[in-house]
Structures are given as structure tokens and as C-alpha cells.
């Protein structure tokens, strides 16, 4: 086989695998691991169920690949965040907004994480990329905290992991529970004005915790 034909086959295989991952992401986000179906994934990917499992081995293997891809996409978005040119307090606000906007713009991420929590992170724990998936954002936040502390703006000794959990929770809980909270509270929490009010209040909570 010529090099050109081998290259074409690789490109076709990569394209098929990417379509399967994209289709599986939506299927798992909507139906969870137990409710997801290989035939629906295959149809959405314009492929066959046989090819789905040829590339990923099993439904669990496909779900783990989808989780890894979701965290890699988040990591790629994180690399686009440039905070070094901003004053520390403003950079912290931008960091918070980035996290919350990402959750808002990627509801499939919330769906996947909700499903994985039901399995006690069993699939993520099997990922050889686990440390690489979560460490860059913590390093980014640690650097920002150190810069703010050196400038006398932030308190010293703040744990970047604990702070990240607090920031994530303020966005994740609000969005993942917005349907029930909206029904109970009689307010459309996803309406732009209510989202903005929540982001402002949440950012104030974080500033009051971090700043001197």
C-alpha cells in the first residue's frame, strides 16, 4: 500500500473516531452510562455499532474516552486564559467568570460529570491521563494566588485546590440544579439577568474570601 493510501486511511479512521466521540458525548450526557445505546451513537456518528466497539472496546471504554476528551477540551480552553497582564483581583474575577461560562456553554460537561459521580469516578480513576487532566488549572490558580499575595492583595496560605472547589461549586451547583431550583423558587435562574446577578454575587463571595 502506498504512503498516500495509508495516510488517507489514517485520516478516515481519525475522522470516524472523532465522530463517534462527539456522538457518544451527547448520548452519555443525555442518557447517562446505563441509558446510553450503541446503536444511537452509531447512527449519529454515521458509522456502525461494530465500529464503535472496534475503536473503544466496550461501552465503558467509550465512556472513559468521552470523559477524557471532555476534560482535555476544558484544559485546552484553560490555556486560552491569560491572567498575567491583569491586576490580581481583576484576574481572579476573570478566572471565576471563565469557569462559570465554561459550565454554562458546555452543559454536556455537567451531564458527564454527574454521571461519573454516580460511579464514584471509577472510570476517571482508570485513566492514565488523570493527573494531566486536572493539574494545569490548579497550577494556574496557584500562580495567581502567589502573585496576589506578593502584591499584598490576597491573603497568604490559601489552598488553591480548596479555592478551586469553591469557585467550581458556585457555578456547577447553580447550573446543574437550575431546573429544580427555578421550579421551587419561582424564578427562571437561567434568564440572563438572574445568571448575571448570581455571577456578580458569587464573585463577591470569592473576593471576600481571598482578598486581605
ROROLO-43008 format. One record per residue: x, y, z of N, C-alpha, C in turn; residue in three letters. Coordinates in steps of 0.05 Angstrom, whole numbers, plus 5000, padded with zeros to 4 digits. Layout:
N
{{X, Y, Z}, {X, Y, Z}, {X, Y, Z}, 'ala'},
...
END
This chain:
212
{{5017, 4976, 5000}, {5000, 5000, 5000}, {5018, 5025, 5000}, 'unk'},
{{5010, 5044, 4984}, {5026, 5068, 4982}, {5023, 5085, 5007}, 'unk'},
{{5043, 5103, 5011}, {5042, 5121, 5035}, {5017, 5139, 5033}, 'unk'},
{{5010, 5147, 5009}, {4986, 5164, 5006}, {4961, 5150, 5015}, 'unk'},
{{4958, 5124, 5008}, {4935, 5109, 5016}, {4934, 5104, 5046}, 'unk'},
{{4958, 5098, 5057}, {4959, 5094, 5086}, {4951, 5120, 5101}, 'unk'},
{{4961, 5143, 5090}, {4953, 5168, 5102}, {4924, 5174, 5101}, 'unk'},
{{4912, 5167, 5078}, {4883, 5171, 5074}, {4867, 5154, 5094}, 'unk'},
{{4876, 5129, 5097}, {4863, 5111, 5116}, {4864, 5121, 5145}, 'unk'},
{{4888, 5131, 5152}, {4891, 5142, 5179}, {4872, 5166, 5183}, 'unk'},
{{4871, 5183, 5163}, {4853, 5206, 5165}, {4824, 5197, 5167}, 'unk'},
{{4816, 5177, 5152}, {4789, 5167, 5153}, {4783, 5155, 5181}, 'unk'},
{{4802, 5140, 5191}, {4799, 5128, 5218}, {4797, 5149, 5239}, 'unk'},
{{4814, 5170, 5238}, {4813, 5192, 5257}, {4786, 5206, 5256}, 'unk'},
{{4777, 5211, 5231}, {4751, 5225, 5228}, {4728, 5208, 5239}, 'unk'},
{{4728, 5182, 5234}, {4707, 5165, 5245}, {4708, 5164, 5275}, 'unk'},
{{4732, 5162, 5286}, {4735, 5161, 5316}, {4725, 5188, 5328}, 'unk'},
{{4731, 5210, 5315}, {4722, 5236, 5325}, {4692, 5238, 5324}, 'unk'},
{{4680, 5228, 5303}, {4650, 5229, 5301}, {4637, 5212, 5322}, 'unk'},
{{4649, 5189, 5327}, {4638, 5171, 5348}, {4640, 5185, 5375}, 'unk'},
{{4663, 5197, 5381}, {4667, 5211, 5407}, {4646, 5233, 5410}, 'unk'},
{{4642, 5249, 5389}, {4623, 5271, 5390}, {4595, 5261, 5395}, 'unk'},
{{4587, 5240, 5380}, {4561, 5229, 5384}, {4557, 5216, 5411}, 'unk'},
{{4578, 5203, 5421}, {4577, 5190, 5447}, {4575, 5210, 5469}, 'unk'},
{{4589, 5233, 5466}, {4588, 5254, 5486}, {4559, 5263, 5490}, 'unk'},
{{4544, 5268, 5469}, {4517, 5277, 5471}, {4499, 5254, 5483}, 'unk'},
{{4504, 5230, 5474}, {4488, 5207, 5483}, {4491, 5202, 5513}, 'unk'},
{{4516, 5202, 5523}, {4521, 5198, 5551}, {4512, 5222, 5568}, 'unk'},
{{4515, 5246, 5557}, {4506, 5269, 5572}, {4476, 5269, 5576}, 'unk'},
{{4461, 5259, 5556}, {4432, 5259, 5558}, {4421, 5235, 5573}, 'unk'},
{{4433, 5212, 5569}, {4422, 5187, 5579}, {4438, 5173, 5601}, 'unk'},
{{4461, 5184, 5607}, {4478, 5170, 5627}, {4491, 5146, 5615}, 'unk'},
{{4507, 5132, 5631}, {4521, 5108, 5621}, {4501, 5085, 5618}, 'unk'},
{{4484, 5081, 5637}, {4465, 5058, 5636}, {4446, 5061, 5613}, 'unk'},
{{4436, 5086, 5608}, {4416, 5090, 5588}, {4426, 5095, 5559}, 'unk'},
{{4452, 5099, 5557}, {4463, 5104, 5530}, {4462, 5078, 5513}, 'unk'},
{{4458, 5082, 5487}, {4456, 5059, 5469}, {4475, 5062, 5446}, 'unk'},
{{4489, 5040, 5440}, {4509, 5040, 5419}, {4497, 5044, 5392}, 'unk'},
{{4473, 5035, 5387}, {4461, 5038, 5360}, {4455, 5068, 5355}, 'unk'},
{{4446, 5082, 5375}, {4441, 5111, 5372}, {4467, 5126, 5367}, 'unk'},
{{4488, 5118, 5381}, {4514, 5131, 5377}, {4523, 5126, 5349}, 'unk'},
{{4521, 5102, 5340}, {4530, 5095, 5313}, {4515, 5110, 5291}, 'unk'},
{{4488, 5113, 5294}, {4473, 5128, 5275}, {4481, 5157, 5274}, 'unk'},
{{4484, 5169, 5298}, {4492, 5197, 5299}, {4520, 5202, 5288}, 'unk'},
{{4537, 5182, 5290}, {4564, 5184, 5281}, {4567, 5176, 5251}, 'unk'},
{{4545, 5168, 5239}, {4546, 5158, 5211}, {4565, 5135, 5209}, 'unk'},
{{4563, 5116, 5228}, {4581, 5093, 5228}, {4564, 5069, 5235}, 'unk'},
{{4577, 5048, 5244}, {4563, 5023, 5252}, {4570, 5018, 5281}, 'unk'},
{{4552, 5003, 5294}, {4558, 4996, 5322}, {4583, 4979, 5325}, 'unk'},
{{4588, 4963, 5305}, {4612, 4947, 5305}, {4637, 4964, 5306}, 'unk'},
{{4637, 4986, 5291}, {4660, 5004, 5290}, {4662, 5019, 5317}, 'unk'},
{{4640, 5025, 5329}, {4641, 5039, 5356}, {4657, 5022, 5375}, 'unk'},
{{4652, 4996, 5376}, {4666, 4979, 5395}, {4693, 4970, 5385}, 'unk'},
{{4697, 4972, 5358}, {4724, 4966, 5347}, {4744, 4987, 5358}, 'unk'},
{{4735, 5012, 5358}, {4753, 5034, 5367}, {4756, 5035, 5397}, 'unk'},
{{4734, 5029, 5412}, {4734, 5035, 5441}, {4730, 5010, 5458}, 'unk'},
{{4726, 4987, 5447}, {4726, 4962, 5462}, {4700, 4955, 5475}, 'unk'},
{{4688, 4974, 5489}, {4663, 4969, 5504}, {4650, 4996, 5510}, 'unk'},
{{4625, 4994, 5520}, {4611, 5019, 5527}, {4626, 5034, 5549}, 'unk'},
{{4637, 5019, 5568}, {4652, 5032, 5590}, {4677, 5045, 5579}, 'unk'},
{{4691, 5031, 5560}, {4715, 5042, 5548}, {4709, 5068, 5533}, 'unk'},
{{4686, 5068, 5519}, {4677, 5092, 5504}, {4671, 5114, 5524}, 'unk'},
{{4658, 5108, 5546}, {4651, 5128, 5565}, {4676, 5141, 5577}, 'unk'},
{{4696, 5124, 5583}, {4721, 5135, 5594}, {4734, 5153, 5574}, 'unk'},
{{4734, 5145, 5548}, {4746, 5162, 5527}, {4731, 5189, 5525}, 'unk'},
{{4704, 5188, 5528}, {4688, 5212, 5527}, {4695, 5231, 5550}, 'unk'},
{{4698, 5219, 5574}, {4706, 5235, 5597}, {4733, 5248, 5593}, 'unk'},
{{4752, 5232, 5584}, {4779, 5243, 5579}, {4778, 5266, 5559}, 'unk'},
{{4763, 5262, 5537}, {4761, 5283, 5517}, {4748, 5308, 5528}, 'unk'},
{{4728, 5305, 5546}, {4715, 5328, 5558}, {4734, 5344, 5575}, 'unk'},
{{4751, 5330, 5591}, {4770, 5344, 5607}, {4793, 5356, 5591}, 'unk'},
{{4800, 5343, 5569}, {4820, 5354, 5551}, {4810, 5379, 5538}, 'unk'},
{{4784, 5380, 5530}, {4773, 5404, 5519}, {4773, 5427, 5539}, 'unk'},
{{4766, 5420, 5564}, {4767, 5441, 5585}, {4796, 5451, 5588}, 'unk'},
{{4815, 5433, 5588}, {4843, 5440, 5591}, {4852, 5459, 5568}, 'unk'},
{{4843, 5452, 5544}, {4850, 5469, 5521}, {4838, 5497, 5524}, 'unk'},
{{4814, 5498, 5534}, {4801, 5525, 5539}, {4816, 5540, 5561}, 'unk'},
{{4826, 5526, 5581}, {4840, 5538, 5603}, {4866, 5551, 5592}, 'unk'},
{{4878, 5539, 5572}, {4903, 5550, 5561}, {4899, 5577, 5548}, 'unk'},
{{4874, 5583, 5540}, {4868, 5608, 5527}, {4864, 5631, 5547}, 'unk'},
{{4864, 5624, 5573}, {4860, 5644, 5594}, {4887, 5657, 5601}, 'unk'},
{{4889, 5683, 5596}, {4913, 5698, 5602}, {4908, 5718, 5624}, 'unk'},
{{4920, 5713, 5647}, {4914, 5730, 5671}, {4938, 5746, 5680}, 'unk'},
{{4962, 5741, 5669}, {4986, 5753, 5680}, {4987, 5783, 5676}, 'unk'},
{{4973, 5793, 5655}, {4973, 5822, 5650}, {4952, 5838, 5666}, 'unk'},
{{4936, 5823, 5681}, {4915, 5837, 5697}, {4923, 5839, 5726}, 'unk'},
{{4914, 5860, 5740}, {4918, 5861, 5769}, {4906, 5837, 5782}, 'unk'},
{{4917, 5827, 5804}, {4908, 5802, 5816}, {4878, 5800, 5821}, 'unk'},
{{4866, 5820, 5833}, {4837, 5819, 5839}, {4821, 5817, 5813}, 'unk'},
{{4828, 5832, 5793}, {4814, 5830, 5768}, {4818, 5803, 5754}, 'unk'},
{{4843, 5793, 5756}, {4849, 5767, 5745}, {4833, 5745, 5759}, 'unk'},
{{4829, 5747, 5785}, {4812, 5728, 5799}, {4784, 5728, 5789}, 'unk'},
{{4773, 5752, 5785}, {4746, 5754, 5774}, {4744, 5741, 5747}, 'unk'},
{{4764, 5746, 5730}, {4764, 5735, 5703}, {4766, 5704, 5705}, 'unk'},
{{4782, 5694, 5723}, {4784, 5665, 5727}, {4757, 5653, 5734}, 'unk'},
{{4744, 5666, 5753}, {4717, 5656, 5762}, {4698, 5656, 5738}, 'unk'},
{{4697, 5678, 5724}, {4679, 5681, 5701}, {4685, 5659, 5680}, 'unk'},
{{4711, 5654, 5676}, {4718, 5634, 5656}, {4706, 5607, 5664}, 'unk'},
{{4710, 5599, 5689}, {4700, 5573, 5698}, {4669, 5571, 5695}, 'unk'},
{{4656, 5592, 5704}, {4626, 5592, 5703}, {4616, 5593, 5675}, 'unk'},
{{4628, 5609, 5658}, {4619, 5610, 5630}, {4624, 5583, 5616}, 'unk'},
{{4645, 5569, 5623}, {4651, 5544, 5610}, {4628, 5524, 5617}, 'unk'},
{{4621, 5523, 5643}, {4599, 5506, 5651}, {4573, 5513, 5636}, 'unk'},
{{4568, 5539, 5634}, {4543, 5548, 5620}, {4543, 5540, 5591}, 'unk'},
{{4566, 5544, 5578}, {4568, 5539, 5549}, {4571, 5509, 5542}, 'unk'},
{{4578, 5492, 5562}, {4582, 5464, 5557}, {4565, 5447, 5576}, 'unk'},
{{4539, 5447, 5573}, {4522, 5432, 5591}, {4528, 5402, 5590}, 'unk'},
{{4539, 5393, 5567}, {4546, 5364, 5565}, {4567, 5357, 5586}, 'unk'},
{{4585, 5376, 5593}, {4605, 5371, 5613}, {4592, 5365, 5640}, 'unk'},
{{4573, 5381, 5647}, {4559, 5377, 5672}, {4545, 5350, 5672}, 'unk'},
{{4532, 5343, 5650}, {4518, 5317, 5648}, {4537, 5294, 5651}, 'unk'},
{{4561, 5295, 5639}, {4580, 5274, 5641}, {4591, 5271, 5669}, 'unk'},
{{4597, 5294, 5682}, {4608, 5293, 5709}, {4587, 5283, 5728}, 'unk'},
{{4562, 5291, 5725}, {4540, 5280, 5742}, {4539, 5249, 5740}, 'unk'},
{{4541, 5239, 5715}, {4541, 5210, 5712}, {4565, 5197, 5725}, 'unk'},
{{4588, 5208, 5721}, {4612, 5196, 5732}, {4612, 5197, 5763}, 'unk'},
{{4600, 5217, 5774}, {4598, 5218, 5804}, {4581, 5195, 5814}, 'unk'},
{{4561, 5186, 5798}, {4545, 5163, 5806}, {4561, 5138, 5808}, 'unk'},
{{4583, 5137, 5793}, {4601, 5114, 5792}, {4626, 5118, 5810}, 'unk'},
{{4625, 5139, 5827}, {4647, 5145, 5845}, {4673, 5149, 5830}, 'unk'},
{{4671, 5161, 5806}, {4695, 5167, 5790}, {4711, 5142, 5782}, 'unk'},
{{4697, 5119, 5780}, {4710, 5094, 5774}, {4724, 5095, 5747}, 'unk'},
{{4712, 5108, 5727}, {4724, 5109, 5700}, {4747, 5128, 5699}, 'unk'},
{{4744, 5151, 5712}, {4767, 5171, 5712}, {4791, 5159, 5726}, 'unk'},
{{4786, 5144, 5747}, {4809, 5133, 5763}, {4825, 5113, 5746}, 'unk'},
{{4813, 5102, 5725}, {4827, 5083, 5708}, {4842, 5098, 5685}, 'unk'},
{{4839, 5124, 5683}, {4851, 5138, 5662}, {4881, 5143, 5667}, 'unk'},
{{4898, 5135, 5649}, {4927, 5141, 5652}, {4933, 5171, 5651}, 'unk'},
{{4913, 5187, 5642}, {4917, 5215, 5639}, {4907, 5231, 5662}, 'unk'},
{{4898, 5218, 5684}, {4883, 5231, 5705}, {4897, 5256, 5716}, 'unk'},
{{4922, 5253, 5723}, {4937, 5276, 5735}, {4939, 5299, 5715}, 'unk'},
{{4944, 5292, 5690}, {4947, 5313, 5669}, {4921, 5327, 5664}, 'unk'},
{{4898, 5314, 5670}, {4872, 5326, 5664}, {4865, 5348, 5684}, 'unk'},
{{4875, 5347, 5708}, {4866, 5366, 5729}, {4888, 5385, 5739}, 'unk'},
{{4913, 5378, 5735}, {4934, 5394, 5747}, {4939, 5422, 5735}, 'unk'},
{{4935, 5426, 5709}, {4942, 5453, 5697}, {4925, 5475, 5709}, 'unk'},
{{4900, 5471, 5714}, {4883, 5493, 5724}, {4891, 5499, 5753}, 'unk'},
{{4899, 5480, 5768}, {4908, 5485, 5795}, {4934, 5500, 5795}, 'unk'},
{{4952, 5494, 5777}, {4977, 5509, 5774}, {4971, 5538, 5767}, 'unk'},
{{4952, 5542, 5749}, {4945, 5569, 5741}, {4935, 5585, 5765}, 'unk'},
{{4917, 5573, 5780}, {4906, 5587, 5804}, {4927, 5591, 5825}, 'unk'},
{{4944, 5571, 5829}, {4966, 5574, 5849}, {4984, 5598, 5842}, 'unk'},
{{4990, 5601, 5816}, {5007, 5623, 5808}, {4993, 5650, 5813}, 'unk'},
{{4967, 5651, 5808}, {4953, 5676, 5812}, {4952, 5682, 5842}, 'unk'},
{{4947, 5662, 5859}, {4947, 5667, 5888}, {4974, 5677, 5898}, 'unk'},
{{4995, 5665, 5888}, {5022, 5674, 5896}, {5028, 5702, 5887}, 'unk'},
{{5019, 5709, 5863}, {5024, 5737, 5853}, {5007, 5757, 5870}, 'unk'},
{{4983, 5750, 5877}, {4966, 5767, 5893}, {4977, 5771, 5921}, 'unk'},
{{4987, 5749, 5933}, {4999, 5750, 5960}, {5024, 5767, 5960}, 'unk'},
{{5040, 5764, 5939}, {5065, 5780, 5938}, {5059, 5810, 5935}, 'unk'},
{{5036, 5816, 5922}, {5028, 5844, 5918}, {5013, 5855, 5943}, 'unk'},
{{5009, 5838, 5963}, {4995, 5847, 5987}, {4965, 5849, 5983}, 'unk'},
{{4954, 5837, 5962}, {4926, 5839, 5955}, {4910, 5815, 5966}, 'unk'},
{{4922, 5791, 5964}, {4910, 5767, 5973}, {4921, 5757, 5999}, 'unk'},
{{4905, 5743, 6015}, {4915, 5731, 6039}, {4935, 5709, 6032}, 'unk'},
{{4954, 5704, 6049}, {4973, 5683, 6045}, {4961, 5657, 6056}, 'unk'},
{{4971, 5635, 6045}, {4964, 5608, 6056}, {4938, 5597, 6045}, 'unk'},
{{4927, 5609, 6025}, {4902, 5598, 6013}, {4908, 5574, 5996}, 'unk'},
{{4894, 5552, 6001}, {4898, 5527, 5986}, {4884, 5530, 5959}, 'unk'},
{{4900, 5527, 5938}, {4889, 5531, 5911}, {4868, 5510, 5904}, 'unk'},
{{4871, 5485, 5914}, {4851, 5464, 5909}, {4825, 5471, 5923}, 'unk'},
{{4826, 5480, 5948}, {4802, 5487, 5962}, {4788, 5511, 5949}, 'unk'},
{{4804, 5530, 5940}, {4792, 5553, 5927}, {4779, 5545, 5900}, 'unk'},
{{4792, 5528, 5885}, {4780, 5519, 5860}, {4754, 5504, 5865}, 'unk'},
{{4753, 5487, 5885}, {4728, 5473, 5892}, {4706, 5493, 5898}, 'unk'},
{{4712, 5514, 5913}, {4692, 5534, 5919}, {4682, 5549, 5894}, 'unk'},
{{4701, 5556, 5877}, {4694, 5570, 5852}, {4677, 5552, 5834}, 'unk'},
{{4686, 5527, 5831}, {4671, 5508, 5814}, {4643, 5504, 5825}, 'unk'},
{{4641, 5501, 5852}, {4615, 5495, 5864}, {4595, 5517, 5859}, 'unk'},
{{4604, 5542, 5860}, {4586, 5565, 5856}, {4574, 5566, 5828}, 'unk'},
{{4588, 5554, 5809}, {4576, 5553, 5782}, {4563, 5527, 5777}, 'unk'},
{{4575, 5505, 5785}, {4566, 5478, 5778}, {4539, 5473, 5792}, 'unk'},
{{4537, 5478, 5818}, {4512, 5473, 5832}, {4489, 5489, 5821}, 'unk'},
{{4494, 5514, 5816}, {4473, 5532, 5805}, {4462, 5522, 5779}, 'unk'},
{{4480, 5514, 5760}, {4471, 5505, 5734}, {4460, 5477, 5734}, 'unk'},
{{4473, 5459, 5748}, {4463, 5431, 5748}, {4437, 5428, 5762}, 'unk'},
{{4430, 5447, 5780}, {4405, 5445, 5794}, {4385, 5467, 5787}, 'unk'},
{{4391, 5481, 5765}, {4374, 5504, 5758}, {4345, 5497, 5752}, 'unk'},
{{4340, 5474, 5741}, {4312, 5466, 5735}, {4296, 5464, 5760}, 'unk'},
{{4306, 5449, 5780}, {4290, 5445, 5805}, {4290, 5470, 5821}, 'unk'},
{{4313, 5485, 5822}, {4313, 5510, 5838}, {4294, 5530, 5826}, 'unk'},
{{4293, 5532, 5799}, {4275, 5550, 5786}, {4246, 5544, 5793}, 'unk'},
{{4239, 5518, 5793}, {4212, 5510, 5799}, {4205, 5516, 5828}, 'unk'},
{{4223, 5510, 5846}, {4217, 5514, 5875}, {4217, 5543, 5882}, 'unk'},
{{4235, 5559, 5871}, {4238, 5587, 5878}, {4221, 5606, 5861}, 'unk'},
{{4209, 5595, 5840}, {4192, 5612, 5823}, {4207, 5633, 5808}, 'unk'},
{{4231, 5626, 5800}, {4248, 5645, 5785}, {4264, 5630, 5764}, 'unk'},
{{4264, 5640, 5740}, {4280, 5627, 5719}, {4309, 5634, 5722}, 'unk'},
{{4323, 5616, 5736}, {4351, 5621, 5743}, {4370, 5622, 5719}, 'unk'},
{{4361, 5613, 5696}, {4377, 5614, 5672}, {4371, 5639, 5655}, 'unk'},
{{4353, 5655, 5663}, {4348, 5680, 5650}, {4373, 5697, 5652}, 'unk'},
{{4381, 5711, 5631}, {4406, 5726, 5631}, {4410, 5745, 5655}, 'unk'},
{{4388, 5759, 5663}, {4391, 5777, 5686}, {4397, 5763, 5712}, 'unk'},
{{4385, 5739, 5715}, {4390, 5724, 5740}, {4417, 5710, 5740}, 'unk'},
{{4425, 5701, 5717}, {4452, 5690, 5715}, {4473, 5711, 5722}, 'unk'},
{{4470, 5735, 5710}, {4489, 5756, 5716}, {4489, 5764, 5745}, 'unk'},
{{4466, 5765, 5757}, {4464, 5772, 5786}, {4478, 5751, 5802}, 'unk'},
{{4475, 5726, 5795}, {4488, 5705, 5810}, {4518, 5706, 5806}, 'unk'},
{{4528, 5711, 5782}, {4557, 5712, 5777}, {4569, 5735, 5794}, 'unk'},
{{4555, 5758, 5794}, {4566, 5781, 5810}, {4567, 5774, 5839}, 'unk'},
{{4546, 5762, 5850}, {4545, 5755, 5879}, {4566, 5734, 5885}, 'unk'},
{{4569, 5714, 5867}, {4588, 5693, 5872}, {4617, 5704, 5871}, 'unk'},
{{4622, 5722, 5852}, {4649, 5734, 5850}, {4655, 5750, 5876}, 'unk'},
{{4635, 5763, 5887}, {4639, 5778, 5912}, {4645, 5759, 5935}, 'unk'},
{{4632, 5736, 5936}, {4639, 5716, 5956}, {4668, 5708, 5955}, 'unk'},
{{4677, 5702, 5930}, {4704, 5693, 5927}, {4724, 5716, 5934}, 'unk'},
{{4718, 5740, 5925}, {4736, 5763, 5932}, {4739, 5766, 5961}, 'unk'},
{{4716, 5765, 5975}, {4717, 5769, 6004}, {4733, 5748, 6019}, 'unk'},
{{4733, 5724, 6008}, {4749, 5702, 6020}, {4779, 5705, 6014}, 'unk'},
{{4785, 5715, 5990}, {4813, 5715, 5982}, {4828, 5741, 5989}, 'unk'},
{{4814, 5763, 5986}, {4828, 5789, 5989}, {4833, 5795, 6019}, 'unk'},
{{4854, 5811, 6023}, {4861, 5819, 6051}, {4841, 5840, 6061}, 'unk'},
END
